[in-house]
């Protein structure tokens, strides 16, 4: 308590000193620009004397404004509004003349009409400076929130007494990363919910769950919000029937994936009943949408992706708060990048170009807009809210999931959780706050950095095609880049393989999703079998399977339906993996089931390639330019978390651990039903997990 008081006092003192300094500089500039306003005697004074005179004058004006002005306001309440506007200027000018008269240093003076101008300019500058410094302070932001809640409480219709449910997705934060952040003291809000501190009683339980083979936001969030992620084999994949490359964070692809999920389940989504979707790839059936990628291309005032940005930046205080934080984040990223390069940090990927702006957008702009939208939903009393915060995922891709940079993002995300929790306390109905992640991230250097070639180069070599002397780099597919393009209304590049010249076969399409690679032959209309691939390119499958950076391959077989290939000639039908997992043994429990499920998808690639995974250090080799990756099997990327209130029923049933995003959808559905019925589980219920 005492530490918090000293921190607030120091913050207030720092803001006061900053406002004083800016006011002093403003007075000096006005003295040089206005002929009837001077800070020195007729004989001239030294620069030091003039500066001291300006500082004392600015300080006296500030003190008089703070002390005398509240008393004058009480008297001015009796003045007609038409006269009040004019009287304010004269009173401000009078306060400035009084401040100059009591100044013990120098001989400042000003004509009365000039004093009115100087006072108005200095008041505006001081107000803008104080406001700009205050808006980045969480306590000041919380006070604004309380005032907003009071105003809404007087004008809103009555809300149901049953609890609402808020679901916050911390994109890319794995279960072990969250537990480690709590142990390090980086996330005190989450620690308090888990009862990790002395004398604290837990209000939430922490439960890990396993993703599907495609451990990425598109597959997980589609399954969570719409109950089905069938036929989503990766973050990006080639569909032979349309000749298109589907990319989960491309608006046109997101629309189609959402349509397929709704058609398969026959249900609108998790948020169909008075729900709101904020910052997500998919809408979830919500009636209130903001920053949702699947509606980014849709026209209309209320349903376009940028609507949330307009609503947020209409408030000048929000604009100043976010702009200052954005600039600070760009500087922070540049400094961290330079420091990593000077230290020779390994592994490391390029963080130049526009990346500092992309990172600042993800960690500041999108975070602030989504958090503000969520607070508005809570104050409006919406029944179900699902929001995605992508800050950690973006930074961990380029700095590493266990880096100091990523830890700083976790600290700021925890502060956002505290703000949201505070807003829930002022909401017109009680709220149950569920925090979850869609996947984790596995560390490791890139495939290109270790071997000097990309997966596409390796495929070309196995097919007997010429390999570029300088290997190209695979573009990262982080979610924040798509959000930036949607916010700026920039066109998204179309992904269509080039047509081969007449008489020549089409080259294979090689795509990367983290440490998962997909190889398709576009001139063959069906999914090729192992036998067909061997007949066409005899060296391709052995080249891939025996490469030290490849963990295993999945291909279709005419004899066995599906077969897993590994190094040194290993091959096993998918039905035999439970007894002879081969290279899958290193990937842990559930790997065989995940592979079999993906094999059954209609649009699974001709060859599915999963990179090497080292269980000793948890590292994988990303086929993209990322040192923290996800999208395939191996390590922490497939182990996200579910942080749920104890008043909700336990998430996992007696059948075993939570596996797959579709099962998470079922759990959240159950909790929404419990909240709607007002059901409350006794707090004495045993949590499934209090520690890792």
Buried (B, 14 or more C-beta within 10 A) or exposed (E): EEEEEEEEEEBBEEBBEBBBEBBBBBBBEBBEEBEEBBBBBEEEBEEEBBBBBBBBBBBBBBBBBEEBBEEBEEEBEEEEEEEEEEBBBEBBBBBBBBBBEEBEBBBBBBBEEBBBBBBBBBBEBBEBBBBBBBBBBBEBBBEBBEEBBEEBEEEEEEBBEBBBBBBBBBBBBBBBBBBBBBEEEBBBBBBBBBBBEEEEEBBBBBBBBBBBBBBBBBBBBBBBBBBBBBBBBBBBBBBBEEEBBBBBBBBBBBBBBBEBBBEBBEBBBBBBBBBBBBBBBBBBBBBBBBBBBBBBBBEEEEBBBBBBBEBBBEBEBBEBBBBBBBEEBBEBBBEBBEEBEEEEBEBBBEBEEEBBBBBBBBBBBBBBBBBBBBBBBBBBBBBBBBBBBBBBBBBBBBBBBBBEBBBBBBBBBBBBBBBBBBBBEBBBBEBBBBBBBBBBBBBBBBBBBBBEBBBBBBBBBBBEBEBEEEBEBBEBBBBBBBBBBBBEEEEBEEBEBEEEEEEEEBBBBBBBBBBBBBBBBBBBEEBBBBEBBBEEBEEBBBBBBBBEBBBBBBBBBEEBBBBBBBBEEBBBBBEBBEEEBBBBEBBBEBBBBBBBBBBEBEBBBBBBBBBBBBEEEBBBBBBBBBBBBBBBBBBBBBBBBBBBBBBBBBBBEEEEBBBBBBBBBBBBEBBBEBBBEEBBEEEEEEBBBEEE
